[in-house]
């Protein structure tokens, strides 16, 4: 280990590669674990920066190891894992999971997220906090800088076990400045604190995600802290009209000055956010037994029991889309997938119409489970009735039910790969299908050995079948396009809705 202030080359078995960032608590480096051969994030703290009179070295070390060892027992998909802690010379270190992505703060500075994506992030973080609280661990410093969104779109909370250790910093007041707007009233006033501090701070994070503004902001730190204790924030819906009253009430309850009036647990907060995720931008329908009965008629759900269909329907929402409305928008980021009960929808890439889906089709699941931006749009050709399901809520269902649905997802993905393989073989072999005579489904690869009007396997309508009046490529109405382009087999590689 080199002298403080210089770039370290190695800490124990960890080779430092490059700095990742620094804050009031220390510096973070990307490093390589020489034994396991995996990238890790190493956070370094200097004992020289700790208060000596009020915090003897023995107490600092005892608190450090106790807090980090407790936090190290947390294993949750939305919490950064702590692998190792230790001391070398006058340096303390924490070795953590390296998450390739950006902090929530970086995302906010570069444009932020949609309302739904913000709610999804808050929902996952609330579940993570509920898990941590159940293990007796309270974070106390939830803020965008401590939340990393991986390249797969998974939000992860970092720095568990560090907030309580912060009290040993020499320049404690200076360290407070960056986090002052996230402090709860009881933190500002020095009163007793518990897990509801995290719930309050989650409310501040959600407020900023929804509005791109802080709920309390003064001209200096003291004024900000005063507003936190004395003022009520403007409802997010007054700043961003897209925020619903239901979401306003959730934020208001999180930010209540009285901890007893906030959500009693982060799990309760997650439950309320989950209810909001069931209600998307499409017009919702009341739960109807007749709609559930229609699901039973589709081959897609042949292996599902009546109870399982009820569970899946209640985890989602029955919605309607009028002709011309978008069900899924290209480049959007959300975790919804759909089952079409009535009507017809078309898949559109830019100005190109790729294909159609008929009742009984499931679509959007690949993009939703992969947590990627949508690479194509889905538009209602006629008035449609659909079952909309958010994959984050789907993950809370019975594992056996999840497995059945995931088998469908895997099947669709496999069929898509087969389809692309068939197209590539045709191109490389020089085979050119006769115009207007499609025999192999472009979606699932089913070879009918005869012209297909509607694929018997996946219900897609392949374009090129001359006998079907609905098979001709269509153009969208509005500003989104001005023409329909010819589709080539190469376009299929971009199709992942």
PEWO-V221457 format. One record per residue. N is the residue number from 1. RES is the residue in one letter. PSI is psi in radians with two decimals (none if undefined). NEAR is the number of other ideal C-beta (glycine too) atoms within 10 Angstrom. Layout:
n: {N & N}
res: {RES & RES}
psi: {PSI & PSI}
near: {NEAR & NEAR}
This chain:
n: {1 & 2 & 3 & 4 & 5 & 6 & 7 & 8 & 9 & 10 & 11 & 12 & 13 & 14 & 15 & 16 & 17 & 18 & 19 & 20 & 21 & 22 & 23 & 24 & 25 & 26 & 27 & 28 & 29 & 30 & 31 & 32 & 33 & 34 & 35 & 36 & 37 & 38 & 39 & 40 & 41 & 42 & 43 & 44 & 45 & 46 & 47 & 48 & 49 & 50 & 51 & 52 & 53 & 54 & 55 & 56 & 57 & 58 & 59 & 60 & 61 & 62 & 63 & 64 & 65 & 66 & 67 & 68 & 69 & 70 & 71 & 72 & 73 & 74 & 75 & 76 & 77 & 78 & 79 & 80 & 81 & 82 & 83 & 84 & 85 & 86 & 87 & 88 & 89 & 90 & 91 & 92 & 93 & 94 & 95 & 96 & 97 & 98 & 99 & 100 & 101 & 102 & 103 & 104 & 105 & 106 & 107 & 108 & 109 & 110 & 111 & 112 & 113 & 114 & 115 & 116 & 117 & 118 & 119 & 120 & 121 & 122 & 123 & 124 & 125 & 126 & 127 & 128 & 129 & 130 & 131 & 132 & 133 & 134 & 135 & 136 & 137 & 138 & 139 & 140 & 141 & 142 & 143 & 144 & 145 & 146 & 147 & 148 & 149 & 150 & 151 & 152 & 153 & 154 & 155 & 156 & 157 & 158 & 159 & 160 & 161 & 162 & 163 & 164 & 165 & 166 & 167 & 168 & 169 & 170 & 171 & 172 & 173 & 174 & 175 & 176 & 177 & 178 & 179 & 180 & 181 & 182 & 183 & 184 & 185 & 186 & 187 & 188 & 189 & 190 & 191 & 192 & 193 & 194 & 195 & 196 & 197 & 198 & 199 & 200 & 201 & 202 & 203 & 204 & 205 & 206 & 207 & 208 & 209 & 210 & 211 & 212 & 213 & 214 & 215 & 216 & 217 & 218 & 219 & 220 & 221 & 222 & 223 & 224 & 225 & 226 & 227 & 228 & 229 & 230 & 231 & 232 & 233 & 234 & 235 & 236 & 237 & 238 & 239 & 240 & 241 & 242 & 243 & 244 & 245 & 246 & 247 & 248 & 249 & 250 & 251 & 252 & 253 & 254 & 255 & 256 & 257 & 258 & 259 & 260 & 261 & 262 & 263 & 264 & 265 & 266 & 267 & 268 & 269 & 270 & 271 & 272 & 273 & 274 & 275 & 276 & 277 & 278 & 279 & 280 & 281 & 282 & 283 & 284 & 285 & 286 & 287 & 288 & 289 & 290 & 291 & 292 & 293 & 294 & 295 & 296 & 297 & 298 & 299 & 300 & 301 & 302 & 303 & 304 & 305 & 306 & 307 & 308 & 309 & 310 & 311 & 312 & 313 & 314 & 315 & 316 & 317 & 318 & 319 & 320 & 321 & 322 & 323 & 324 & 325 & 326 & 327 & 328 & 329 & 330 & 331 & 332 & 333 & 334 & 335 & 336 & 337 & 338 & 339 & 340 & 341 & 342 & 343 & 344 & 345 & 346 & 347 & 348 & 349 & 350 & 351 & 352 & 353 & 354 & 355 & 356 & 357 & 358 & 359 & 360 & 361 & 362 & 363 & 364 & 365 & 366 & 367 & 368 & 369 & 370 & 371 & 372 & 373 & 374 & 375 & 376 & 377 & 378 & 379 & 380 & 381 & 382 & 383 & 384 & 385 & 386 & 387 & 388 & 389 & 390 & 391 & 392 & 393 & 394 & 395 & 396 & 397 & 398 & 399 & 400 & 401 & 402 & 403 & 404 & 405 & 406 & 407 & 408 & 409 & 410 & 411 & 412 & 413 & 414 & 415 & 416 & 417 & 418 & 419 & 420 & 421 & 422 & 423 & 424 & 425 & 426 & 427 & 428 & 429 & 430 & 431 & 432 & 433 & 434 & 435 & 436 & 437 & 438 & 439 & 440 & 441 & 442 & 443 & 444 & 445 & 446 & 447 & 448 & 449 & 450 & 451 & 452 & 453 & 454 & 455 & 456 & 457 & 458 & 459 & 460 & 461 & 462 & 463 & 464 & 465 & 466 & 467 & 468 & 469 & 470 & 471 & 472 & 473 & 474 & 475 & 476 & 477 & 478 & 479 & 480 & 481 & 482 & 483 & 484 & 485 & 486 & 487 & 488 & 489 & 490 & 491 & 492 & 493 & 494 & 495 & 496 & 497}
res: {X & X & X & X & X & X & X & X & X & X & X & X & X & X & X & X & X & X & X & X & X & X & X & X & X & X & X & X & X & X & X & X & X & X & X & X & X & X & X & X & X & X & X & X & X & X & X & X & X & X & X & X & X & X & X & X & X & X & X & X & X & X & X & X & X & X & X & X & X & X & X & X & X & X & X & X & X & X & X & X & X & X & X & X & X & X & X & X & X & X & X & X & X & X & X & X & X & X & X & X & X & X & X & X & X & X & X & X & X & X & X & X & X & X & X & X & X & X & X & X & X & X & X & X & X & X & X & X & X & X & X & X & X & X & X & X & X & X & X & X & X & X & X & X & X & X & X & X & X & X & X & X & X & X & X & X & X & X & X & X & X & X & X & X & X & X & X & X & X & X & X & X & X & X & X & X & X & X & X & X & X & X & X & X & X & X & X & X & X & X & X & X & X & X & X & X & X & X & X & X & X & X & X & X & X & X & X & X & X & X & X & X & X & X & X & X & X & X & X & X & X & X & X & X & X & X & X & X & X & X & X & X & X & X & X & X & X & X & X & X & X & X & X & X & X & X & X & X & X & X & X & X & X & X & X & X & X & X & X & X & X & X & X & X & X & X & X & X & X & X & X & X & X & X & X & X & X & X & X & X & X & X & X & X & X & X & X & X & X & X & X & X & X & X & X & X & X & X & X & X & X & X & X & X & X & X & X & X & X & X & X & X & X & X & X & X & X & X & X & X & X & X & X & X & X & X & X & X & X & X & X & X & X & X & X & X & X & X & X & X & X & X & X & X & X & X & X & X & X & X & X & X & X & X & X & X & X & X & X & X & X & X & X & X & X & X & X & X & X & X & X & X & X & X & X & X & X & X & X & X & X & X & X & X & X & X & X & X & X & X & X & X & X & X & X & X & X & X & X & X & X & X & X & X & X & X & X & X & X & X & X & X & X & X & X & X & X & X & X & X & X & X & X & X & X & X & X & X & X & X & X & X & X & X & X & X & X & X & X & X & X & X & X & X & X & X & X & X & X & X & X & X & X & X & X & X & X & X & X & X & X & X & X & X & X & X & X & X & X & X & X & X & X & X & X & X & X & X & X & X & X & X & X & X & X & X & X & X & X & X & X & X & X & X & X & X & X}
psi: {2.27 & 3.04 & 2.67 & 2.42 & -0.41 & 2.89 & 2.09 & 2.56 & -0.56 & 2.45 & 1.92 & -2.12 & 0.20 & 2.06 & 2.12 & 2.34 & -0.95 & 2.76 & 2.53 & -0.45 & 3.04 & 2.77 & -2.87 & -0.35 & -0.34 & -2.94 & 2.60 & 2.35 & 2.54 & 2.28 & 2.94 & 2.20 & 1.96 & -0.38 & -0.90 & -0.31 & 0.95 & 2.61 & 2.48 & 2.85 & 2.22 & 2.13 & 2.25 & 2.42 & 2.43 & 2.19 & -0.41 & -0.34 & 0.02 & 2.67 & 2.19 & -0.91 & -0.85 & -0.36 & 1.52 & 2.64 & -0.67 & -0.69 & -0.70 & -0.84 & -0.71 & -0.78 & -0.73 & -0.91 & -0.62 & -0.85 & -0.77 & -0.57 & -0.65 & -0.81 & -0.53 & -0.28 & -0.12 & 2.18 & 1.77 & 2.49 & -0.32 & 0.37 & 2.27 & 2.22 & 2.39 & 2.12 & -0.64 & 2.63 & 2.71 & -3.05 & 2.35 & 1.98 & -2.22 & 0.31 & 2.29 & 2.54 & 2.62 & 2.23 & 2.15 & 2.86 & 2.32 & 2.08 & 2.03 & 1.96 & -2.72 & 2.67 & 2.82 & -0.60 & -0.75 & -0.69 & -0.73 & -0.66 & -0.40 & 0.25 & -0.40 & -2.83 & 2.87 & 2.96 & -0.83 & -0.76 & -0.64 & -0.74 & -0.66 & -0.74 & -0.82 & -0.66 & -0.83 & -0.70 & -0.65 & -0.70 & -0.70 & -0.73 & -0.68 & -0.71 & -0.81 & -0.75 & -0.61 & -0.38 & 0.10 & 0.29 & 2.16 & 2.36 & -0.96 & 0.04 & 0.86 & 2.09 & 2.85 & -0.56 & -0.41 & 0.26 & 2.11 & 2.32 & 2.01 & 2.90 & -0.30 & 0.03 & 0.26 & 2.09 & 2.40 & 2.33 & 2.32 & 3.03 & 0.51 & 2.44 & -0.05 & -0.55 & -0.74 & -0.52 & -0.38 & -0.46 & -0.30 & -0.12 & 2.49 & -0.91 & 1.13 & -0.71 & -0.67 & -0.71 & -0.38 & -0.48 & -0.85 & -0.45 & 0.08 & -0.67 & -0.19 & -0.04 & 2.45 & 2.79 & -0.68 & -0.49 & -0.74 & -0.74 & -0.06 & 0.52 & 3.08 & 2.43 & 2.57 & -2.80 & -0.31 & -0.20 & -0.77 & -0.66 & -0.72 & -0.84 & -0.56 & -0.62 & -0.68 & -0.77 & -0.79 & -0.71 & -0.80 & -0.60 & -0.69 & -0.56 & -0.29 & 0.45 & 2.72 & 2.49 & -0.54 & 2.14 & 2.04 & -3.14 & -0.31 & 3.13 & -0.77 & -0.72 & -0.66 & -0.80 & -0.63 & -0.73 & -0.67 & -0.68 & -0.37 & -0.38 & 2.68 & 2.34 & 2.71 & 2.33 & 2.44 & -0.61 & -0.36 & -0.39 & -0.74 & 1.84 & -0.29 & -0.25 & 2.23 & 2.89 & -0.62 & -0.71 & -0.68 & -0.74 & -0.63 & -0.84 & -0.76 & -0.73 & -0.67 & -0.66 & 0.21 & 2.43 & -0.57 & 1.99 & -0.53 & -0.30 & -0.07 & 3.12 & 2.37 & -0.52 & 2.78 & -0.46 & -0.66 & -0.71 & -0.79 & -0.68 & -0.72 & -0.67 & -0.65 & -0.67 & -0.67 & -0.60 & -0.43 & -0.48 & 1.79 & -2.72 & -0.28 & 2.73 & 2.14 & 2.65 & 2.59 & 2.61 & 2.22 & 2.22 & -0.60 & -0.63 & -0.66 & -0.68 & -0.59 & -0.58 & -0.63 & -0.41 & -0.24 & 2.45 & -0.52 & -0.62 & 0.46 & -0.56 & 0.05 & 2.41 & 2.90 & -0.70 & -0.70 & -0.68 & -0.68 & -0.78 & -0.79 & -0.68 & -0.67 & -0.40 & -0.29 & -2.66 & 2.34 & 2.26 & 2.86 & 2.58 & 2.24 & 2.80 & 2.29 & -0.20 & 2.60 & 2.26 & -0.78 & 2.38 & 2.39 & 2.40 & -0.02 & 2.78 & 1.89 & -3.12 & 0.57 & 2.51 & 2.89 & 2.62 & 2.17 & 2.11 & -0.71 & 2.55 & -2.84 & 2.38 & 2.70 & 2.59 & 2.23 & 2.32 & 1.86 & -2.04 & 0.13 & 2.33 & 2.08 & -0.77 & -3.12 & 2.72 & 2.50 & 2.93 & 2.44 & -0.07 & 2.55 & 2.26 & 2.79 & -0.09 & -0.58 & -0.85 & -0.64 & -0.83 & -0.55 & -0.27 & 0.76 & 2.78 & 2.49 & 2.30 & 0.03 & 2.79 & 2.74 & 2.18 & 2.42 & 2.17 & -0.62 & 3.04 & 2.30 & 2.64 & 2.28 & 2.75 & 2.09 & 2.23 & 2.30 & 2.25 & -0.47 & -0.64 & -0.60 & -0.61 & -0.23 & -0.04 & 3.01 & 2.33 & -0.63 & -0.68 & -0.72 & -0.73 & -0.73 & -0.74 & -0.65 & -0.51 & -0.63 & -0.74 & -0.80 & -0.69 & -0.81 & -0.70 & -0.75 & -0.73 & -0.64 & -0.74 & -0.75 & -0.73 & -0.80 & -0.67 & -0.72 & -0.75 & -0.74 & -0.74 & -0.67 & -0.71 & -0.79 & -0.50 & -0.12 & 0.17 & 2.32 & 2.02 & 2.54 & 2.40 & 2.28 & 0.09 & 1.39 & 2.16 & -0.36 & 2.19 & 2.24 & -0.21 & -0.97 & -0.12 & 0.11 & 2.21 & 1.87 & -0.24 & 0.32 & 2.75 & 2.36 & 2.26 & -0.83 & 2.17 & 2.20 & -0.26 & -0.87 & 0.02 & 0.23 & 2.65 & 1.80 & 2.26 & 2.62 & -0.25 & 1.94 & -0.32 & -0.23 & 2.05 & -0.34 & -0.03 & -0.24 & 2.45 & 2.42 & 2.81 & 2.60 & 2.74 & 2.66 & -2.91 & -0.20 & -0.41 & 2.87 & -0.13 & 2.84 & 2.26 & 2.76 & 2.43 & 2.34 & 2.93 & -0.46 & -0.46 & -0.43 & -0.44 & -0.30 & -0.03 & 1.83 & 1.36 & none}
near: {16 & 11 & 7 & 13 & 6 & 8 & 10 & 21 & 10 & 14 & 20 & 16 & 14 & 22 & 16 & 19 & 15 & 8 & 12 & 14 & 12 & 12 & 15 & 15 & 20 & 19 & 17 & 20 & 22 & 16 & 25 & 18 & 18 & 11 & 8 & 9 & 7 & 11 & 12 & 20 & 21 & 27 & 24 & 20 & 22 & 14 & 16 & 10 & 15 & 22 & 15 & 12 & 5 & 11 & 15 & 12 & 12 & 8 & 13 & 19 & 14 & 11 & 16 & 22 & 16 & 13 & 18 & 22 & 12 & 17 & 24 & 20 & 13 & 18 & 10 & 18 & 13 & 19 & 22 & 23 & 18 & 23 & 18 & 16 & 19 & 15 & 14 & 13 & 11 & 14 & 17 & 22 & 22 & 27 & 22 & 22 & 16 & 21 & 19 & 10 & 17 & 16 & 18 & 25 & 15 & 13 & 20 & 17 & 12 & 8 & 7 & 15 & 18 & 15 & 19 & 20 & 18 & 25 & 25 & 27 & 24 & 26 & 25 & 23 & 26 & 27 & 23 & 25 & 29 & 21 & 18 & 25 & 19 & 12 & 14 & 9 & 22 & 20 & 26 & 23 & 22 & 25 & 20 & 19 & 18 & 24 & 23 & 24 & 20 & 14 & 11 & 11 & 18 & 15 & 22 & 21 & 23 & 22 & 25 & 29 & 26 & 22 & 20 & 18 & 20 & 16 & 14 & 21 & 19 & 13 & 11 & 13 & 9 & 10 & 15 & 17 & 13 & 13 & 20 & 21 & 20 & 26 & 24 & 26 & 18 & 18 & 21 & 15 & 13 & 7 & 10 & 7 & 15 & 12 & 21 & 23 & 23 & 29 & 27 & 24 & 25 & 27 & 26 & 24 & 22 & 27 & 25 & 22 & 22 & 24 & 21 & 13 & 14 & 16 & 24 & 23 & 13 & 16 & 7 & 10 & 15 & 10 & 13 & 18 & 20 & 14 & 17 & 26 & 14 & 10 & 12 & 12 & 21 & 13 & 19 & 26 & 18 & 11 & 15 & 15 & 8 & 12 & 21 & 15 & 9 & 13 & 24 & 16 & 14 & 23 & 22 & 17 & 16 & 27 & 23 & 18 & 16 & 9 & 19 & 7 & 11 & 23 & 22 & 13 & 17 & 24 & 15 & 15 & 27 & 23 & 16 & 17 & 26 & 19 & 12 & 19 & 23 & 16 & 16 & 18 & 18 & 21 & 13 & 14 & 14 & 7 & 13 & 12 & 9 & 6 & 17 & 18 & 11 & 19 & 19 & 12 & 12 & 17 & 11 & 18 & 20 & 8 & 10 & 19 & 13 & 11 & 10 & 17 & 17 & 15 & 14 & 23 & 19 & 13 & 18 & 22 & 23 & 21 & 22 & 17 & 24 & 12 & 13 & 13 & 16 & 18 & 27 & 22 & 18 & 17 & 9 & 15 & 16 & 27 & 24 & 28 & 25 & 26 & 26 & 25 & 21 & 13 & 20 & 18 & 27 & 21 & 22 & 25 & 18 & 16 & 14 & 20 & 23 & 23 & 24 & 22 & 26 & 16 & 18 & 17 & 21 & 22 & 25 & 26 & 22 & 18 & 23 & 23 & 18 & 15 & 17 & 14 & 14 & 20 & 15 & 23 & 23 & 26 & 22 & 21 & 16 & 12 & 14 & 25 & 18 & 29 & 23 & 22 & 26 & 23 & 22 & 22 & 21 & 21 & 15 & 12 & 16 & 12 & 9 & 9 & 18 & 15 & 9 & 16 & 22 & 14 & 11 & 16 & 17 & 11 & 15 & 18 & 15 & 12 & 18 & 20 & 11 & 17 & 21 & 17 & 11 & 18 & 20 & 14 & 10 & 14 & 13 & 8 & 8 & 6 & 9 & 8 & 13 & 9 & 8 & 12 & 13 & 22 & 16 & 20 & 25 & 25 & 26 & 19 & 20 & 20 & 12 & 15 & 8 & 8 & 16 & 24 & 16 & 16 & 22 & 12 & 16 & 25 & 21 & 22 & 21 & 22 & 20 & 19 & 18 & 13 & 9 & 17 & 6 & 15 & 20 & 12 & 16 & 15 & 14 & 20 & 10 & 7 & 6 & 15 & 15 & 9 & 8 & 16 & 14 & 7 & 17 & 10 & 15 & 11 & 17 & 20 & 12 & 13 & 18 & 16 & 23}
